[in-house]
Amino acid sequence: MSIAGLDKMQIEVLVKANNKKEDIEKTGDKYIVSVKEKAENNKANLAVIKLLSKYFKKKVSIKSGSRSKIKIISIK
C-alpha cells in the first residue's frame, strides 16, 4: 500500500506479555511477539512497538487492538 509516496505495510501480531524473554516469531503471514513487560499501563504495547521497530528498522505504530492480544501494526 502506498500513501503519498510513502510505503506502508500492516501486519497482524499476537502479543504474549509477561514472558521470560523477548522474541519475534513469524508464522505464515502473522507474527508472534513475546515481551517481558506485563499487559498493564500500556507497558506491553510500548515494548511491542520498541521490539518491532528494532526488528523492521522502521517506524511502527499500533493501528488497532491496543487493548487486545491480537493487534494490527502499521509499519512505515
mmCIF file of the N, C-alpha and C atoms, coordinates in Angstrom:
data_MODEL
# 
_entry.id   MODEL 
# 
loop_
_atom_site.group_PDB 
_atom_site.id 
_atom_site.type_symbol 
_atom_site.label_atom_id 
_atom_site.label_alt_id 
_atom_site.label_comp_id 
_atom_site.label_asym_id 
_atom_site.label_entity_id 
_atom_site.label_seq_id 
_atom_site.pdbx_PDB_ins_code 
_atom_site.Cartn_x 
_atom_site.Cartn_y 
_atom_site.Cartn_z 
_atom_site.occupancy 
_atom_site.B_iso_or_equiv 
_atom_site.pdbx_formal_charge 
_atom_site.auth_seq_id 
_atom_site.auth_comp_id 
_atom_site.auth_asym_id 
_atom_site.auth_atom_id 
_atom_site.pdbx_PDB_model_num 
ATOM 1   N N  . MET A 1 1  ? 0.843  -1.162  0.000  1.00 0.00 ? 1  MET A N  1 
ATOM 2   C CA . MET A 1 1  ? 0.000  0.000   0.000  1.00 0.00 ? 1  MET A CA 1 
ATOM 3   C C  . MET A 1 1  ? 0.891  1.228   0.000  1.00 0.00 ? 1  MET A C  1 
ATOM 4   N N  . SER A 1 2  ? 0.551  2.203   -0.777 1.00 0.00 ? 2  SER A N  1 
ATOM 5   C CA . SER A 1 2  ? 1.348  3.410   -0.861 1.00 0.00 ? 2  SER A CA 1 
ATOM 6   C C  . SER A 1 2  ? 0.466  4.627   -0.599 1.00 0.00 ? 2  SER A C  1 
ATOM 7   N N  . ILE A 1 3  ? 0.887  5.477   0.321  1.00 0.00 ? 3  ILE A N  1 
ATOM 8   C CA . ILE A 1 3  ? 0.155  6.692   0.636  1.00 0.00 ? 3  ILE A CA 1 
ATOM 9   C C  . ILE A 1 3  ? 1.103  7.875   0.479  1.00 0.00 ? 3  ILE A C  1 
ATOM 10  N N  . ALA A 1 4  ? 0.773  8.774   -0.455 1.00 0.00 ? 4  ALA A N  1 
ATOM 11  C CA . ALA A 1 4  ? 1.574  9.981   -0.689 1.00 0.00 ? 4  ALA A CA 1 
ATOM 12  C C  . ALA A 1 4  ? 3.049  9.655   -0.879 1.00 0.00 ? 4  ALA A C  1 
ATOM 13  N N  . GLY A 1 5  ? 3.329  8.590   -1.587 1.00 0.00 ? 5  GLY A N  1 
ATOM 14  C CA . GLY A 1 5  ? 4.710  8.220   -1.891 1.00 0.00 ? 5  GLY A CA 1 
ATOM 15  C C  . GLY A 1 5  ? 5.418  7.458   -0.789 1.00 0.00 ? 5  GLY A C  1 
ATOM 16  N N  . LEU A 1 6  ? 4.761  7.270   0.334  1.00 0.00 ? 6  LEU A N  1 
ATOM 17  C CA . LEU A 1 6  ? 5.380  6.530   1.430  1.00 0.00 ? 6  LEU A CA 1 
ATOM 18  C C  . LEU A 1 6  ? 4.875  5.098   1.424  1.00 0.00 ? 6  LEU A C  1 
ATOM 19  N N  . ASP A 1 7  ? 5.783  4.163   1.485  1.00 0.00 ? 7  ASP A N  1 
ATOM 20  C CA . ASP A 1 7  ? 5.386  2.760   1.564  1.00 0.00 ? 7  ASP A CA 1 
ATOM 21  C C  . ASP A 1 7  ? 4.914  2.470   2.976  1.00 0.00 ? 7  ASP A C  1 
ATOM 22  N N  . LYS A 1 8  ? 3.816  1.752   3.068  1.00 0.00 ? 8  LYS A N  1 
ATOM 23  C CA . LYS A 1 8  ? 3.233  1.438   4.369  1.00 0.00 ? 8  LYS A CA 1 
ATOM 24  C C  . LYS A 1 8  ? 2.775  -0.009  4.350  1.00 0.00 ? 8  LYS A C  1 
ATOM 25  N N  . MET A 1 9  ? 3.118  -0.750  5.381  1.00 0.00 ? 9  MET A N  1 
ATOM 26  C CA . MET A 1 9  ? 2.753  -2.152  5.463  1.00 0.00 ? 9  MET A CA 1 
ATOM 27  C C  . MET A 1 9  ? 2.019  -2.369  6.784  1.00 0.00 ? 9  MET A C  1 
ATOM 28  N N  . GLN A 1 10 ? 1.083  -3.315  6.782  1.00 0.00 ? 10 GLN A N  1 
ATOM 29  C CA . GLN A 1 10 ? 0.384  -3.673  8.003  1.00 0.00 ? 10 GLN A CA 1 
ATOM 30  C C  . GLN A 1 10 ? 0.544  -5.161  8.246  1.00 0.00 ? 10 GLN A C  1 
ATOM 31  N N  . ILE A 1 11 ? 0.736  -5.517  9.506  1.00 0.00 ? 11 ILE A N  1 
ATOM 32  C CA . ILE A 1 11 ? 0.871  -6.920  9.878  1.00 0.00 ? 11 ILE A CA 1 
ATOM 33  C C  . ILE A 1 11 ? -0.037 -7.215  11.058 1.00 0.00 ? 11 ILE A C  1 
ATOM 34  N N  . GLU A 1 12 ? -0.398 -8.486  11.201 1.00 0.00 ? 12 GLU A N  1 
ATOM 35  C CA . GLU A 1 12 ? -1.167 -8.935  12.358 1.00 0.00 ? 12 GLU A CA 1 
ATOM 36  C C  . GLU A 1 12 ? -0.203 -9.556  13.356 1.00 0.00 ? 12 GLU A C  1 
ATOM 37  N N  . VAL A 1 13 ? -0.364 -9.186  14.609 1.00 0.00 ? 13 VAL A N  1 
ATOM 38  C CA . VAL A 1 13 ? 0.561  -9.619  15.656 1.00 0.00 ? 13 VAL A CA 1 
ATOM 39  C C  . VAL A 1 13 ? -0.225 -10.191 16.833 1.00 0.00 ? 13 VAL A C  1 
ATOM 40  N N  . LEU A 1 14 ? 0.224  -11.331 17.328 1.00 0.00 ? 14 LEU A N  1 
ATOM 41  C CA . LEU A 1 14 ? -0.281 -11.895 18.576 1.00 0.00 ? 14 LEU A CA 1 
ATOM 42  C C  . LEU A 1 14 ? 0.767  -11.583 19.640 1.00 0.00 ? 14 LEU A C  1 
ATOM 43  N N  . VAL A 1 15 ? 0.351  -10.916 20.701 1.00 0.00 ? 15 VAL A N  1 
ATOM 44  C CA . VAL A 1 15 ? 1.283  -10.497 21.748 1.00 0.00 ? 15 VAL A CA 1 
ATOM 45  C C  . VAL A 1 15 ? 1.180  -11.437 22.942 1.00 0.00 ? 15 VAL A C  1 
ATOM 46  N N  . LYS A 1 16 ? 2.338  -11.885 23.393 1.00 0.00 ? 16 LYS A N  1 
ATOM 47  C CA . LYS A 1 16 ? 2.441  -12.683 24.616 1.00 0.00 ? 16 LYS A CA 1 
ATOM 48  C C  . LYS A 1 16 ? 3.200  -11.841 25.632 1.00 0.00 ? 16 LYS A C  1 
ATOM 49  N N  . ALA A 1 17 ? 2.458  -11.250 26.565 1.00 0.00 ? 17 ALA A N  1 
ATOM 50  C CA . ALA A 1 17 ? 3.049  -10.384 27.582 1.00 0.00 ? 17 ALA A CA 1 
ATOM 51  C C  . ALA A 1 17 ? 3.509  -11.202 28.780 1.00 0.00 ? 17 ALA A C  1 
ATOM 52  N N  . ASN A 1 18 ? 4.339  -10.579 29.611 1.00 0.00 ? 18 ASN A N  1 
ATOM 53  C CA . ASN A 1 18 ? 4.840  -11.184 30.846 1.00 0.00 ? 18 ASN A CA 1 
ATOM 54  C C  . ASN A 1 18 ? 5.589  -12.495 30.568 1.00 0.00 ? 18 ASN A C  1 
ATOM 55  N N  . ASN A 1 19 ? 6.394  -12.504 29.518 1.00 0.00 ? 19 ASN A N  1 
ATOM 56  C CA . ASN A 1 19 ? 7.160  -13.671 29.116 1.00 0.00 ? 19 ASN A CA 1 
ATOM 57  C C  . ASN A 1 19 ? 8.564  -13.596 29.715 1.00 0.00 ? 19 ASN A C  1 
ATOM 58  N N  . LYS A 1 20 ? 9.261  -14.706 29.748 1.00 0.00 ? 20 LYS A N  1 
ATOM 59  C CA . LYS A 1 20 ? 10.622 -14.726 30.295 1.00 0.00 ? 20 LYS A CA 1 
ATOM 60  C C  . LYS A 1 20 ? 11.631 -14.058 29.376 1.00 0.00 ? 20 LYS A C  1 
ATOM 61  N N  . LYS A 1 21 ? 11.386 -14.125 28.051 1.00 0.00 ? 21 LYS A N  1 
ATOM 62  C CA . LYS A 1 21 ? 12.321 -13.494 27.106 1.00 0.00 ? 21 LYS A CA 1 
ATOM 63  C C  . LYS A 1 21 ? 11.548 -12.783 26.003 1.00 0.00 ? 21 LYS A C  1 
ATOM 64  N N  . GLU A 1 22 ? 12.214 -11.826 25.368 1.00 0.00 ? 22 GLU A N  1 
ATOM 65  C CA . GLU A 1 22 ? 11.620 -11.104 24.249 1.00 0.00 ? 22 GLU A CA 1 
ATOM 66  C C  . GLU A 1 22 ? 11.988 -11.808 22.952 1.00 0.00 ? 22 GLU A C  1 
ATOM 67  N N  . ASP A 1 23 ? 10.985 -11.972 22.085 1.00 0.00 ? 23 ASP A N  1 
ATOM 68  C CA . ASP A 1 23 ? 11.213 -12.730 20.860 1.00 0.00 ? 23 ASP A CA 1 
ATOM 69  C C  . ASP A 1 23 ? 10.156 -12.344 19.824 1.00 0.00 ? 23 ASP A C  1 
ATOM 70  N N  . ILE A 1 24 ? 10.530 -12.477 18.546 1.00 0.00 ? 24 ILE A N  1 
ATOM 71  C CA . ILE A 1 24 ? 9.596  -12.300 17.435 1.00 0.00 ? 24 ILE A CA 1 
ATOM 72  C C  . ILE A 1 24 ? 9.656  -13.566 16.595 1.00 0.00 ? 24 ILE A C  1 
ATOM 73  N N  . GLU A 1 25 ? 8.491  -14.153 16.358 1.00 0.00 ? 25 GLU A N  1 
ATOM 74  C CA . GLU A 1 25 ? 8.394  -15.382 15.564 1.00 0.00 ? 25 GLU A CA 1 
ATOM 75  C C  . GLU A 1 25 ? 7.389  -15.150 14.447 1.00 0.00 ? 25 GLU A C  1 
ATOM 76  N N  . LYS A 1 26 ? 7.801  -15.422 13.213 1.00 0.00 ? 26 LYS A N  1 
ATOM 77  C CA . LYS A 1 26 ? 6.902  -15.276 12.067 1.00 0.00 ? 26 LYS A CA 1 
ATOM 78  C C  . LYS A 1 26 ? 6.269  -16.622 11.765 1.00 0.00 ? 26 LYS A C  1 
ATOM 79  N N  . THR A 1 27 ? 4.940  -16.649 11.722 1.00 0.00 ? 27 THR A N  1 
ATOM 80  C CA . THR A 1 27 ? 4.210  -17.872 11.397 1.00 0.00 ? 27 THR A CA 1 
ATOM 81  C C  . THR A 1 27 ? 3.267  -17.552 10.241 1.00 0.00 ? 27 THR A C  1 
ATOM 82  N N  . GLY A 1 28 ? 3.630  -17.968 9.055  1.00 0.00 ? 28 GLY A N  1 
ATOM 83  C CA . GLY A 1 28 ? 2.833  -17.645 7.872  1.00 0.00 ? 28 GLY A CA 1 
ATOM 84  C C  . GLY A 1 28 ? 2.868  -16.150 7.620  1.00 0.00 ? 28 GLY A C  1 
ATOM 85  N N  . ASP A 1 29 ? 1.688  -15.516 7.599  1.00 0.00 ? 29 ASP A N  1 
ATOM 86  C CA . ASP A 1 29 ? 1.637  -14.070 7.387  1.00 0.00 ? 29 ASP A CA 1 
ATOM 87  C C  . ASP A 1 29 ? 1.403  -13.307 8.690  1.00 0.00 ? 29 ASP A C  1 
ATOM 88  N N  . LYS A 1 30 ? 1.525  -13.987 9.836  1.00 0.00 ? 30 LYS A N  1 
ATOM 89  C CA . LYS A 1 30 ? 1.336  -13.366 11.146 1.00 0.00 ? 30 LYS A CA 1 
ATOM 90  C C  . LYS A 1 30 ? 2.621  -13.447 11.953 1.00 0.00 ? 30 LYS A C  1 
ATOM 91  N N  . TYR A 1 31 ? 2.683  -12.626 12.997 1.00 0.00 ? 31 TYR A N  1 
ATOM 92  C CA . TYR A 1 31 ? 3.833  -12.601 13.883 1.00 0.00 ? 31 TYR A CA 1 
ATOM 93  C C  . TYR A 1 31 ? 3.383  -12.862 15.310 1.00 0.00 ? 31 TYR A C  1 
ATOM 94  N N  . ILE A 1 32 ? 4.231  -13.556 16.060 1.00 0.00 ? 32 ILE A N  1 
ATOM 95  C CA . ILE A 1 32 ? 4.019  -13.742 17.495 1.00 0.00 ? 32 ILE A CA 1 
ATOM 96  C C  . ILE A 1 32 ? 5.144  -12.985 18.187 1.00 0.00 ? 32 ILE A C  1 
ATOM 97  N N  . VAL A 1 33 ? 4.763  -12.007 19.007 1.00 0.00 ? 33 VAL A N  1 
ATOM 98  C CA . VAL A 1 33 ? 5.743  -11.164 19.686 1.00 0.00 ? 33 VAL A CA 1 
ATOM 99  C C  . VAL A 1 33 ? 5.635  -11.420 21.183 1.00 0.00 ? 33 VAL A C  1 
ATOM 100 N N  . SER A 1 34 ? 6.731  -11.857 21.782 1.00 0.00 ? 34 SER A N  1 
ATOM 101 C CA . SER A 1 34 ? 6.794  -12.092 23.224 1.00 0.00 ? 34 SER A CA 1 
ATOM 102 C C  . SER A 1 34 ? 7.587  -10.962 23.861 1.00 0.00 ? 34 SER A C  1 
ATOM 103 N N  . VAL A 1 35 ? 7.026  -10.386 24.925 1.00 0.00 ? 35 VAL A N  1 
ATOM 104 C CA . VAL A 1 35 ? 7.709  -9.310  25.644 1.00 0.00 ? 35 VAL A CA 1 
ATOM 105 C C  . VAL A 1 35 ? 7.711  -9.612  27.142 1.00 0.00 ? 35 VAL A C  1 
ATOM 106 N N  . LYS A 1 36 ? 8.678  -9.053  27.852 1.00 0.00 ? 36 LYS A N  1 
ATOM 107 C CA . LYS A 1 36 ? 8.814  -9.291  29.284 1.00 0.00 ? 36 LYS A CA 1 
ATOM 108 C C  . LYS A 1 36 ? 7.805  -8.486  30.110 1.00 0.00 ? 36 LYS A C  1 
ATOM 109 N N  . GLU A 1 37 ? 7.386  -7.347  29.602 1.00 0.00 ? 37 GLU A N  1 
ATOM 110 C CA . GLU A 1 37 ? 6.507  -6.453  30.347 1.00 0.00 ? 37 GLU A CA 1 
ATOM 111 C C  . GLU A 1 37 ? 5.113  -7.044  30.513 1.00 0.00 ? 37 GLU A C  1 
ATOM 112 N N  . LYS A 1 38 ? 4.457  -6.654  31.589 1.00 0.00 ? 38 LYS A N  1 
ATOM 113 C CA . LYS A 1 38 ? 3.079  -7.074  31.846 1.00 0.00 ? 38 LYS A CA 1 
ATOM 114 C C  . LYS A 1 38 ? 2.124  -6.243  31.004 1.00 0.00 ? 38 LYS A C  1 
ATOM 115 N N  . ALA A 1 39 ? 0.945  -6.793  30.753 1.00 0.00 ? 39 ALA A N  1 
ATOM 116 C CA . ALA A 1 39 ? -0.063 -6.100  29.956 1.00 0.00 ? 39 ALA A CA 1 
ATOM 117 C C  . ALA A 1 39 ? -0.874 -5.159  30.852 1.00 0.00 ? 39 ALA A C  1 
ATOM 118 N N  . GLU A 1 40 ? -0.191 -4.190  31.416 1.00 0.00 ? 40 GLU A N  1 
ATOM 119 C CA . GLU A 1 40 ? -0.862 -3.191  32.241 1.00 0.00 ? 40 GLU A CA 1 
ATOM 120 C C  . GLU A 1 40 ? -0.184 -1.847  32.036 1.00 0.00 ? 40 GLU A C  1 
ATOM 121 N N  . ASN A 1 41 ? -0.973 -0.792  32.132 1.00 0.00 ? 41 ASN A N  1 
ATOM 122 C CA . ASN A 1 41 ? -0.473 0.582   31.962 1.00 0.00 ? 41 ASN A CA 1 
ATOM 123 C C  . ASN A 1 41 ? 0.281  0.789   30.647 1.00 0.00 ? 41 ASN A C  1 
ATOM 124 N N  . ASN A 1 42 ? -0.127 0.083   29.604 1.00 0.00 ? 42 ASN A N  1 
ATOM 125 C CA . ASN A 1 42 ? 0.441  0.246   28.262 1.00 0.00 ? 42 ASN A CA 1 
ATOM 126 C C  . ASN A 1 42 ? 1.901  -0.220  28.148 1.00 0.00 ? 42 ASN A C  1 
ATOM 127 N N  . LYS A 1 43 ? 2.422  -0.881  29.164 1.00 0.00 ? 43 LYS A N  1 
ATOM 128 C CA . LYS A 1 43 ? 3.824  -1.307  29.161 1.00 0.00 ? 43 LYS A CA 1 
ATOM 129 C C  . LYS A 1 43 ? 4.116  -2.322  28.069 1.00 0.00 ? 43 LYS A C  1 
ATOM 130 N N  . ALA A 1 44 ? 3.262  -3.316  27.904 1.00 0.00 ? 44 ALA A N  1 
ATOM 131 C CA . ALA A 1 44 ? 3.487  -4.341  26.877 1.00 0.00 ? 44 ALA A CA 1 
ATOM 132 C C  . ALA A 1 44 ? 3.394  -3.733  25.483 1.00 0.00 ? 44 ALA A C  1 
ATOM 133 N N  . ASN A 1 45 ? 2.444  -2.822  25.262 1.00 0.00 ? 45 ASN A N  1 
ATOM 134 C CA . ASN A 1 45 ? 2.317  -2.180  23.945 1.00 0.00 ? 45 ASN A CA 1 
ATOM 135 C C  . ASN A 1 45 ? 3.578  -1.408  23.580 1.00 0.00 ? 45 ASN A C  1 
ATOM 136 N N  . LEU A 1 46 ? 4.124  -0.662  24.531 1.00 0.00 ? 46 LEU A N  1 
ATOM 137 C CA . LEU A 1 46 ? 5.347  0.085   24.270 1.00 0.00 ? 46 LEU A CA 1 
ATOM 138 C C  . LEU A 1 46 ? 6.516  -0.847  23.978 1.00 0.00 ? 46 LEU A C  1 
ATOM 139 N N  . ALA A 1 47 ? 6.567  -1.968  24.683 1.00 0.00 ? 47 ALA A N  1 
ATOM 140 C CA . ALA A 1 47 ? 7.630  -2.950  24.439 1.00 0.00 ? 47 ALA A CA 1 
ATOM 141 C C  . ALA A 1 47 ? 7.489  -3.576  23.053 1.00 0.00 ? 47 ALA A C  1 
ATOM 142 N N  . VAL A 1 48 ? 6.253  -3.840  22.630 1.00 0.00 ? 48 VAL A N  1 
ATOM 143 C CA . VAL A 1 48 ? 5.999  -4.402  21.290 1.00 0.00 ? 48 VAL A CA 1 
ATOM 144 C C  . VAL A 1 48 ? 6.454  -3.415  20.219 1.00 0.00 ? 48 VAL A C  1 
ATOM 145 N N  . ILE A 1 49 ? 6.101  -2.146  20.387 1.00 0.00 ? 49 ILE A N  1 
ATOM 146 C CA . ILE A 1 49 ? 6.499  -1.121  19.412 1.00 0.00 ? 49 ILE A CA 1 
ATOM 147 C C  . ILE A 1 49 ? 8.023  -1.026  19.332 1.00 0.00 ? 49 ILE A C  1 
ATOM 148 N N  . LYS A 1 50 ? 8.684  -1.008  20.478 1.00 0.00 ? 50 LYS A N  1 
ATOM 149 C CA . LYS A 1 50 ? 10.146 -0.910  20.515 1.00 0.00 ? 50 LYS A CA 1 
ATOM 150 C C  . LYS A 1 50 ? 10.802 -2.122  19.847 1.00 0.00 ? 50 LYS A C  1 
ATOM 151 N N  . LEU A 1 51 ? 10.319 -3.317  20.164 1.00 0.00 ? 51 LEU A N  1 
ATOM 152 C CA . LEU A 1 51 ? 10.890 -4.546  19.617 1.00 0.00 ? 51 LEU A CA 1 
ATOM 153 C C  . LEU A 1 51 ? 10.683 -4.636  18.101 1.00 0.00 ? 51 LEU A C  1 
ATOM 154 N N  . LEU A 1 52 ? 9.464  -4.325  17.639 1.00 0.00 ? 52 LEU A N  1 
ATOM 155 C CA . LEU A 1 52 ? 9.185  -4.386  16.196 1.00 0.00 ? 52 LEU A CA 1 
ATOM 156 C C  . LEU A 1 52 ? 9.915  -3.290  15.422 1.00 0.00 ? 52 LEU A C  1 
ATOM 157 N N  . SER A 1 53 ? 10.081 -2.115  16.028 1.00 0.00 ? 53 SER A N  1 
ATOM 158 C CA . SER A 1 53 ? 10.838 -1.039  15.372 1.00 0.00 ? 53 SER A CA 1 
ATOM 159 C C  . SER A 1 53 ? 12.282 -1.462  15.140 1.00 0.00 ? 53 SER A C  1 
ATOM 160 N N  . LYS A 1 54 ? 12.852 -2.124  16.128 1.00 0.00 ? 54 LYS A N  1 
ATOM 161 C CA . LYS A 1 54 ? 14.221 -2.613  16.001 1.00 0.00 ? 54 LYS A CA 1 
ATOM 162 C C  . LYS A 1 54 ? 14.305 -3.732  14.957 1.00 0.00 ? 54 LYS A C  1 
ATOM 163 N N  . TYR A 1 55 ? 13.308 -4.615  14.939 1.00 0.00 ? 55 TYR A N  1 
ATOM 164 C CA . TYR A 1 55 ? 13.266 -5.756  14.020 1.00 0.00 ? 55 TYR A CA 1 
ATOM 165 C C  . TYR A 1 55 ? 13.149 -5.296  12.561 1.00 0.00 ? 55 TYR A C  1 
ATOM 166 N N  . PHE A 1 56 ? 12.228 -4.365  12.282 1.00 0.00 ? 56 PHE A N  1 
ATOM 167 C CA . PHE A 1 56 ? 11.998 -3.904  10.909 1.00 0.00 ? 56 PHE A CA 1 
ATOM 168 C C  . PHE A 1 56 ? 12.854 -2.706  10.528 1.00 0.00 ? 56 PHE A C  1 
ATOM 169 N N  . LYS A 1 57 ? 13.493 -2.076  11.519 1.00 0.00 ? 57 LYS A N  1 
ATOM 170 C CA . LYS A 1 57 ? 14.295 -0.875  11.304 1.00 0.00 ? 57 LYS A CA 1 
ATOM 171 C C  . LYS A 1 57 ? 13.475 0.223   10.640 1.00 0.00 ? 57 LYS A C  1 
ATOM 172 N N  . LYS A 1 58 ? 12.219 0.349   11.093 1.00 0.00 ? 58 LYS A N  1 
ATOM 173 C CA . LYS A 1 58 ? 11.290 1.360   10.588 1.00 0.00 ? 58 LYS A CA 1 
ATOM 174 C C  . LYS A 1 58 ? 10.392 1.818   11.726 1.00 0.00 ? 58 LYS A C  1 
ATOM 175 N N  . LYS A 1 59 ? 9.645  2.900   11.473 1.00 0.00 ? 59 LYS A N  1 
ATOM 176 C CA . LYS A 1 59 ? 8.696  3.412   12.460 1.00 0.00 ? 59 LYS A CA 1 
ATOM 177 C C  . LYS A 1 59 ? 7.485  2.484   12.509 1.00 0.00 ? 59 LYS A C  1 
ATOM 178 N N  . VAL A 1 60 ? 7.060  2.150   13.713 1.00 0.00 ? 60 VAL A N  1 
ATOM 179 C CA . VAL A 1 60 ? 5.975  1.194   13.928 1.00 0.00 ? 60 VAL A CA 1 
ATOM 180 C C  . VAL A 1 60 ? 4.933  1.831   14.844 1.00 0.00 ? 60 VAL A C  1 
ATOM 181 N N  . SER A 1 61 ? 3.661  1.567   14.573 1.00 0.00 ? 61 SER A N  1 
ATOM 182 C CA . SER A 1 61 ? 2.591  2.037   15.457 1.00 0.00 ? 61 SER A CA 1 
ATOM 183 C C  . SER A 1 61 ? 1.468  1.003   15.496 1.00 0.00 ? 61 SER A C  1 
ATOM 184 N N  . ILE A 1 62 ? 0.694  1.030   16.554 1.00 0.00 ? 62 ILE A N  1 
ATOM 185 C CA . ILE A 1 62 ? -0.440 0.124   16.697 1.00 0.00 ? 62 ILE A CA 1 
ATOM 186 C C  . ILE A 1 62 ? -1.648 0.786   16.053 1.00 0.00 ? 62 ILE A C  1 
ATOM 187 N N  . LYS A 1 63 ? -2.172 0.151   15.012 1.00 0.00 ? 63 LYS A N  1 
ATOM 188 C CA . LYS A 1 63 ? -3.332 0.704   14.312 1.00 0.00 ? 63 LYS A CA 1 
ATOM 189 C C  . LYS A 1 63 ? -4.625 0.314   15.017 1.00 0.00 ? 63 LYS A C  1 
ATOM 190 N N  . SER A 1 64 ? -4.722 -0.939  15.455 1.00 0.00 ? 64 SER A N  1 
ATOM 191 C CA . SER A 1 64 ? -5.897 -1.380  16.213 1.00 0.00 ? 64 SER A CA 1 
ATOM 192 C C  . SER A 1 64 ? -5.501 -2.508  17.148 1.00 0.00 ? 64 SER A C  1 
ATOM 193 N N  . GLY A 1 65 ? -6.316 -2.696  18.185 1.00 0.00 ? 65 GLY A N  1 
ATOM 194 C CA . GLY A 1 65 ? -6.066 -3.767  19.137 1.00 0.00 ? 65 GLY A CA 1 
ATOM 195 C C  . GLY A 1 65 ? -5.201 -3.369  20.310 1.00 0.00 ? 65 GLY A C  1 
ATOM 196 N N  . SER A 1 66 ? -5.187 -2.102  20.660 1.00 0.00 ? 66 SER A N  1 
ATOM 197 C CA . SER A 1 66 ? -4.314 -1.656  21.747 1.00 0.00 ? 66 SER A CA 1 
ATOM 198 C C  . SER A 1 66 ? -4.670 -2.287  23.096 1.00 0.00 ? 66 SER A C  1 
ATOM 199 N N  . ARG A 1 67 ? -5.898 -2.815  23.220 1.00 0.00 ? 67 ARG A N  1 
ATOM 200 C CA . ARG A 1 67 ? -6.299 -3.463  24.478 1.00 0.00 ? 67 ARG A CA 1 
ATOM 201 C C  . ARG A 1 67 ? -6.541 -4.957  24.270 1.00 0.00 ? 67 ARG A C  1 
ATOM 202 N N  . SER A 1 68 ? -5.975 -5.514  23.211 1.00 0.00 ? 68 SER A N  1 
ATOM 203 C CA . SER A 1 68 ? -6.190 -6.914  22.861 1.00 0.00 ? 68 SER A CA 1 
ATOM 204 C C  . SER A 1 68 ? -4.843 -7.604  22.653 1.00 0.00 ? 68 SER A C  1 
ATOM 205 N N  . LYS A 1 69 ? -4.845 -8.930  22.726 1.00 0.00 ? 69 LYS A N  1 
ATOM 206 C CA . LYS A 1 69 ? -3.625 -9.690  22.431 1.00 0.00 ? 69 LYS A CA 1 
ATOM 207 C C  . LYS A 1 69 ? -3.311 -9.672  20.942 1.00 0.00 ? 69 LYS A C  1 
ATOM 208 N N  . ILE A 1 70 ? -4.351 -9.565  20.115 1.00 0.00 ? 70 ILE A N  1 
ATOM 209 C CA . ILE A 1 70 ? -4.170 -9.535  18.663 1.00 0.00 ? 70 ILE A CA 1 
ATOM 210 C C  . ILE A 1 70 ? -4.232 -8.082  18.208 1.00 0.00 ? 70 ILE A C  1 
ATOM 211 N N  . LYS A 1 71 ? -3.178 -7.639  17.546 1.00 0.00 ? 71 LYS A N  1 
ATOM 212 C CA . LYS A 1 71 ? -3.050 -6.246  17.132 1.00 0.00 ? 71 LYS A CA 1 
ATOM 213 C C  . LYS A 1 71 ? -2.765 -6.140  15.647 1.00 0.00 ? 71 LYS A C  1 
ATOM 214 N N  . ILE A 1 72 ? -3.177 -5.031  15.066 1.00 0.00 ? 72 ILE A N  1 
ATOM 215 C CA . ILE A 1 72 ? -2.786 -4.691  13.696 1.00 0.00 ? 72 ILE A CA 1 
ATOM 216 C C  . ILE A 1 72 ? -1.735 -3.597  13.837 1.00 0.00 ? 72 ILE A C  1 
ATOM 217 N N  . ILE A 1 73 ? -0.551 -3.872  13.295 1.00 0.00 ? 73 ILE A N  1 
ATOM 218 C CA . ILE A 1 73 ? 0.587  -2.972  13.405 1.00 0.00 ? 73 ILE A CA 1 
ATOM 219 C C  . ILE A 1 73 ? 0.857  -2.342  12.048 1.00 0.00 ? 73 ILE A C  1 
ATOM 220 N N  . SER A 1 74 ? 1.059  -1.032  12.064 1.00 0.00 ? 74 SER A N  1 
ATOM 221 C CA . SER A 1 74 ? 1.396  -0.290  10.852 1.00 0.00 ? 74 SER A CA 1 
ATOM 222 C C  . SER A 1 74 ? 2.900  -0.033  10.846 1.00 0.00 ? 74 SER A C  1 
ATOM 223 N N  . ILE A 1 75 ? 3.540  -0.353  9.722  1.00 0.00 ? 75 ILE A N  1 
ATOM 224 C CA . ILE A 1 75 ? 4.985  -0.171  9.574  1.00 0.00 ? 75 ILE A CA 1 
ATOM 225 C C  . ILE A 1 75 ? 5.224  0.823   8.461  1.00 0.00 ? 75 ILE A C  1 
ATOM 226 N N  . LYS A 1 76 ? 5.939  1.911   8.769  1.00 0.00 ? 76 LYS A N  1 
ATOM 227 C CA . LYS A 1 76 ? 6.189  2.976   7.777  1.00 0.00 ? 76 LYS A CA 1 
ATOM 228 C C  . LYS A 1 76 ? 7.638  2.982   7.370  1.00 0.00 ? 76 LYS A C  1 
# 
